[in-house]
Every structure is written in C-alpha cells, then in structure tokens.
Amino acid sequence: MFFFSSRAGPPGLSLVAIKDGTLRTKSTGVTNIWKKRRVILTQNAVYVYRQVSGVFELVSRVLLDGVLLDAKDDREFTLLGSPFDKAITILALNEQEKEEWVTEIQRVVLYLKDPLSRFQLSDKKSLLHKLCISDYRFATAIIDQTSLKENSDDIVCWILEAMGEIGTEQMDFVKFCTSEEVESTKTIETLFRSNTIETKVVTVFTRNVGHQYLVTTLESVLFQLITKNKDMEIFETKISDRGNIDTNRKNVAEAFQLVFDKIMDSIATIPWQIKAIQHFMIENVKLKFPKASVIYCAGYIFFLRFLCPSLVSPDKLNIVQAVPSPNVQRGLLFITKILQTLASDVLFGVKEVQMLWFNPLIEKNKSRFEQFLTQITQDFIPQKISPKKMSEEHFKRLRTEIITVLDKLEPMLLASDAISN
C-alpha cells in the first residue's frame, strides 16, 4: 500500500509528488542522447523538467492511465503513453533505484485502473469485510456520501445484499442502525422521523424483506379501490359540487376500513425479520426512555417507514400493476394520513380541518390498532440466516459508486488503515 506525500515538486511548481529525483532521460523522436532531467511522479503522470537559468521548464509528460511500461533493460525503463505523449526512456543510477521507480509507477497505474487498490479493496472478499468492521463506519460513510444521488436507495440495497453474502451481517447492520437511531433521538416522538442514514437503512431493509408481504396484503384491496374508482376528494376547493363532500368522506372512510382490516388480519404473514427489528427497537427505546409509553413506537417503522409509502405509490413500488386514477390517488393519500395519525397516537387538529371528520374513525379503531402493534413486536420466531451470494452485476455497480465518492471516503479509510497497522 502507498500514500501520496504532501511533498511538492521543484520550486515554483504546484505538483504533488509521489516520487521525484534527478535522472537521465531521452525522448523518442527528439534525440538519442541521455540528458540530466528532474523527473516527477504524480498520482496520474510522469513529468520531465529541465532547469534553465533557475527556472524549471516542462520537457515531456506521460499520462499513466493505460500506459505501457517496458523495464526489460538493466537500468532503463520506458514509458509509452497515449499517441499524444512522447515515449520517455529513463536511466536509473542502479538496479535498486530502477526497481523503486518501476514499483511506484506500477502502483499508480494500478490505482488509476482500480482506485480501490490503494486501500487493498480490489477483490470482493476484502470489500465485503471492510463493509462489516469497525461499527460499519465504511458502510455508513458510503450511504452518507451518496445520499443525494437518485439511485441512493439502490446503493443501500447493494450494501445490504453484500452483507447478506456473509450471513447474519445484514441483520446485524440493521440492528446497529436501529440502535444508533434510538440513541441519537432526543425525544421519543421524533424517532425515525428524520431522513437519517439509519432511517434510510431500516426503510430499505423492511421494503426488501417485506415486499411480498405488501403485495399479498394490499394488492387485492387496492385493485378493488382502483376498479370502483369512487370519488374521494374531500377538499372543498378541489370539487365543483360541495354537496358531494359527505359522500366523498364516507367513500374515504369505507376505503380506509377495507385497507385497515386487511392490515390488521395480516400479522401471521409479516416477515419475522421486520418483527425482530421492531422488537429490538422497542427494547432499546425502553432503555433510552424508561418512563415513556413505547407501544406506539412499533408503528414508527412499520407504518411510517414501511407500509404507508406503499399506499401512496402502490404502482411505483410494484404493489399493483394498474395505475390509480387521480380520484383513487387522492383517496390513498387520505387513507395514509389517517394511518399515520393513528400510528402517531394523535388526532387531527385545526391545522388539518378537512381531516377532522375522520377523528371518530381513528377512535373507533384505536384499541385494535394497539393490539396489532403489541403483536408485531412479540409474535415471531427467529429463523436461521444462511449466506446468499451477491449478484456480480450489483457488486460491480456498488464498486463503481464507491469509486465516485472515494475522495470523500479517503480520510476515513486512511485513518482506519493507520489504526489497523
């Protein structure tokens, strides 16, 4: 492994040198005479300078991305770069000096070809190991640095998939993120409410392991609502005939009850991994907030982060094939609002006047909802987790994403390597 030094090149130059020295060189197409030159190896090229009246002038340069290195002769080695670069032949003072230069150049060439090689993370085994050590600092750093990308959820999926190849690491990582979220939360009401790294990991994990559950539970009832296509707009400013508001409210209440009943009857089919994470979270919350009522905390993950997003966009999350009409889409939004309010253990207030009508519906279903929350944190049997090989395509994509933010990850990687050494 090598490190780029902070040592600059010749005076007046801004190059950051990995290696520099005074050697004899000659360039093809110019002359066959050896000349004494200052040679500088940087993180992407070899530069050759001559000194004229105390000023360094660039004689030639070879970019090392894809360079051909010929080191067959005793003390000579030749660098052949792109068609736009002249080949440079360098004559070292002795075999040892030649070996030092060739070794450093080869390392740079390897780094340019695979930047992860600098941190000994080129092979799959090393990268997977790095994701899972030191409190998952590397994994969480990747998620943090790629959080604004459009495919950020995919990146989290690939990291989880990578950990799944090791076996229990995936579940351990999600538990780690859950405990970190609880520990960093100042009040129980804000638990899993912010878009933190930990919340993102738990959200993506539950969506992955729970997708089939969502399809089994919601597909038929959502298809029924989409097919009937009843008017469910309840905002007066959005409908022409205000006399229809009561009918529309009843349509929303009826649709909500259908969805709610399907969810309440689905306890036996909820994946055990989701129940286990809920149970783990509740135990951590009890330690952090010993005097607080924790029953509704179970709803923060299950409803706010897992189930409700699938109601708002069931077609985009592949829960149903049909695209809901604008009418049904509005109804699903209101159903989701009611569920979220239930999960938060509150009622609608003056800030949502249009939703006040549904408070009795919330009160009516509250007792059954609390029973459900209790059961989804207790009623589960852990199963053996067997390693599952990661898709090679997903591994390549993950490596590519890591390389795009490697400059931001570098300080953490260098620090962790220094500690391990």
N, C-alpha and C positions, 0 to 999 in steps of 0.2 A: 504494500500500500504506500502511496506517496502523497505529499502535501504540497500545495503551491506556496512557495515562500513569498514573503512580502518584499523581498529584496528587488530593487528596481534594476533596470539595465544601465547603460552608460549615462553619464551626466547629461542632462537635457532631454533624456528620453523618458517616456511615461510607461514603458513596457514593464510588466511584472514577470520576472524571470523565474523559471523553474531551475534552469542551469545556464550559466554563461561562462565564457572563457576566451582566451586568445589562442586561436588555432590557425593552421594553414588551410586554405581552401582554393578551389578553382571551379569555375562555372563552364558548362558546355556552351559551345558556340561563341565563346569570347576569346579565351586563350588557354593554353595548356600549361601555364606557368603557375606554380604554387605561390600564393601571396598571404602574408600575415594579416588576419582579419579578426575582428571581435564577433563572436558567434553567440547568439542568444536564443535559448529555447523557451517559448512561452506555452500557454495552455492550448494553442491551436496552430503554431507555426514555428519555423526556424528562420531567424533573421541574420543576415551577414552585413556588418558595417565596416567601413574603412574610416580612419581618422585623418582628417585634412585640416591642418592648422588648428588643432584642438577641437574641431567640430566633427561629430560622427555623421557620416553620410551613408544612407542605405545603398548597398550594392545589389543584393538579391534577397529573395524571400521564397520559401516553400511552405504552402499550407499543408498541414499534416492530416487533414481529413481525406482518407483514401490514398495516402502517399505510399510509394513503393520504396522500400529500404533494402539496399544491397550492401551487405557487410562482409563480403567474401574475402577481400584482400586483407593483408596482415594488419596494417594500421589505418587503412582507408575505409570509408563508408560513403555511399552515395544516396542522396535523397532525390527521387523523381516524383514531382507533384503533378498538378494539372497542366494542360497544354500551355497555359498562360505563364507558368512558372519555369524558370530555368533550372535544370538539374544542378545540384550542388554536390561536389565531392569534397569531403573533409578529411584531413590528415591529422590524426592524433599523435601526441608525442610518444605514446607507448600503448601496448595492448590493454593495460588496465584503464587508461583514460578513454580509449575507444569503447571498451565494454561499458563504462559508466554512461557515456553519451548515448550509445545504442540502446541501453536498457531504459534510460529516461525517455528517449524518443518513442520507443515501443509502448511504454506505459501511456504516453499522451495519445498515441494513435489508437490504443485500445479504449481509452477513455472517450475519445471522440466517436468511436464506433459504438460503444456502450458506456454511457456516463455512470451507470450504476457499478461498473467495475472498480471505480475509485474507492468505493466503500465495501468492496467484496460482496456485492449483492447481485452479481450477474446471473447466477443459477437460481432455479426455483426454490430449492431447499433453503438456501441462505436467506432469500427474501421472505419466505413464509416464517422462518424462525425470527427474523427481525420484527415482523408484524406482531409477534406474540410475546415479546420480552419487555422488561423494564416498564411495567404498568402500561403497556400498549402505547407508549409515547409516539412511536413511529406511525402507528395506525391512526391515532387521533390527529397527529400533525398533518398527515395526508388529507384526511377528511376536512380539516380546518382550512388548509390552503387551497382546496378545490371546491369549497362550499358554494362559491358564486357561479360555478360552471353549470350549464344547462343539464349536463349529464351527472351532476353530483350524486344523485340517488343511485345511479348505476355504479359509480365508484365505490360507494358504501356497500352495495351488493357484492361487488367483486372482492372487496376486502373480507366480507363475511364468508364468501364462498372459499376464499383462500384459507381462512381459519378452519372451515369445515373439513378441509383435507387433513388437518391434524387431529380432528375428532372433537373433543369437548371444548376446544379453544373458542369456537364460535359462541357457545352458550356462556362460557366464562367471560368473554369480552362484553356481551350484552349485559351480564350481571354487573361487571365492572362499571359500565356506563350508567347503569341504573343507580348504583350506589353513589357514583360521583354526582349525578343529578340531584339526588336526595341531599347529599352532604352540602352542595353549593346553594341549595334553595334556602332563602331566608324565611319564607312563610309557606305554610302547607298549601295555601290557596294558589300559589304560583308554580307549584310542582308540575313539570312537563308542559308549561305554558309557553316558554320561550323557545326560540329556534336554536338551541344549543347543539353542539356536536353530539352530546349524549342523547338528547331527544331525537336527533336525526337517526342515530344508530338504532335505537329502540323502535322507532317508527318503521324504518325499512325492514328490520328483522321481523316484526309482527306481520307486516304486509307479505313478506316472503313465505313464512311458515303458515300464514293464515289465509292465503288467497283462496284455496279450495273451500275452506270453511265459509268464506264470504259468498262464494258462488252458490254453494249448497243452501245456505241460509236465505240469501236475498234474491237470487235470480228469479224464482217463480213469482214472488210477491211484487217485485219491481216490474216484471213483464206484465203482470195484471194491471198495475197502475198505468203503465205506458199504453197498453191496449185500450183501456177505458178512456184515457185522456180527459179526465174531468177537469173543469176549470178550478184552479186552486189559488188564484190571485186574491190576496186579502188586503192589499194596499189600495185605499180609495183613489189615490192619484193615478193608479195604473189600470183602472177599469172604467168603462163608459157608463154602465148601469150600476149605480151604488146599491140598488135593491138586491143585487146578487151576492152581496158580501156575506150575509149569514149562510147562504147555501154554500159558498166557497169555503167558509170557515169549517162547516160541517164536513165538506169533502176532505179538507186537510186533516181534521180530527179522525175521520174514518180511515184515511190512508195511514196516518201515524199509528193508529191502533193495530192495523194489519201488520205493519213493519215491526212494531214493538213486540207484539205477541210472537212473531217468528223468532225474534232475537231471544226473548225470554225462554222459549222452548228449545233453544239450541245448545244448552250447557254441555250435554254429553258429547257434542261434536267439536267443541272448541279444542284446538290443538293443545296438548299438555305443555308444550314449551311456553305458550302465552300464559297459561295458568301459573306455571312455575315462576315466570318473571314477575307476574302480579304478586304472587306470594312473597317472593324475595323483596320486592319493593315495599310491601306492607310491613315486613319485619324491620327493614331499615328505617321506615318512617316512624315506627313505634319508638325506636332508639333515639331518633333525632327530635321528635316531638312527642314525648311520653304522655303529655296531658291532653293531646288533641284526639278528636274522633277521627279514626282512619278509614272508616268503611267506604267513604266516597273516593278515597284515593285510587281505588281499583278502577274507577271509571275514567281516571285521567289518561291512562294508557289505552284501555280497551275501547272507550268511546271517542274521546277527543283526538287520539292519535291514530287509532286503528280503524274503527268502524265508520265513524262519521264522514271521513274523506271519501269513502267508497260510496256513500249515499249521494254526496254532492256530484260526483263524476263517475257514475257506475259504468258508463260505456268506455271512458278513457282508461279505467283501471281493469277493464275486461271482466266485469261482473255480469254484464248483459251485452248482447250483440246489438240490439236496437238502440237508436239514439233517442233519448227522451225529447218530447216536444217542449217548446218554451213553457207551456202550461204545467206540464209534469215537472220540468226542471225547477220551476218556482216552488211547486209543492214539495219537492225533495229538499229544497233549501229550508223551507219552514219546518219540515219534519226533523231535519238535522238540528235546527235551532232549538226545538223542543227537547230533543235528546241531550244536547249539550247543556241545556239549562237543568235538566234532571240530573245529569252527571255532576253538575257543579253544586247541587243541593241548594238551589235558589229558585225564586220565582221571577217572572218577567216584571219589570218595573216601569216607571214613567218614561224611561229612555227608549222603550220599545212598546209604545202604546198599542200598536197594531197587533202585538202578540199577547196582550193582557187577557184576551178572551180564552187563551189556552191554559191559564193557571189552574182552573179546576181539573183539567185533563192531567196535568202534572201531579196534582194532589191525589187524584184517583189511582195513579199507577206507582206512587212513591214506595209503598210497602213492598210490592212485588219486585220493584227495581232494587231495593236494598237487599232483598233475599238473593237476587241474582248476583249482586256484587260480592256478597259473602261467599257464595258458592264458587265463583270463578277464581278465588284465591286459595281455596282449600281442596276442592274436589278434583284431584289429579294424581296420577301415578307416573312418576318419572320412568322414562324408558332408556335403554342403553343407546348411546350415541356412537355410531360407527363412522370412521373417516369416509369422506366422499370426495373422490378426485375432482379437482377443479378443472373446468374447461380450459384447454390450451388457448383458445381464442380469447377468453376472458382474462387469462393470465397475461397475454401479450398486451391487451388493452390497458390493464392495470399498470404494467411496467411503463407503457407509453405515458400514461397520466402522471405517474410518479416523476418521470424524467422532465415533464413540462414544468414542474414546480420544484425541481431538485435544488435550484439556487436558494430557495426559501427554506428547504429542509436541511441544507448543508450544515449550518451551525449546530443544530441538534445532533446530526449524525457524527460530526467531528467530536463533539463533546462526549457522546456516548461511547465512541471508539476509544477516546483518550482514557475514559474511566475503565473500560474493559481491558485495556492494555496495561 
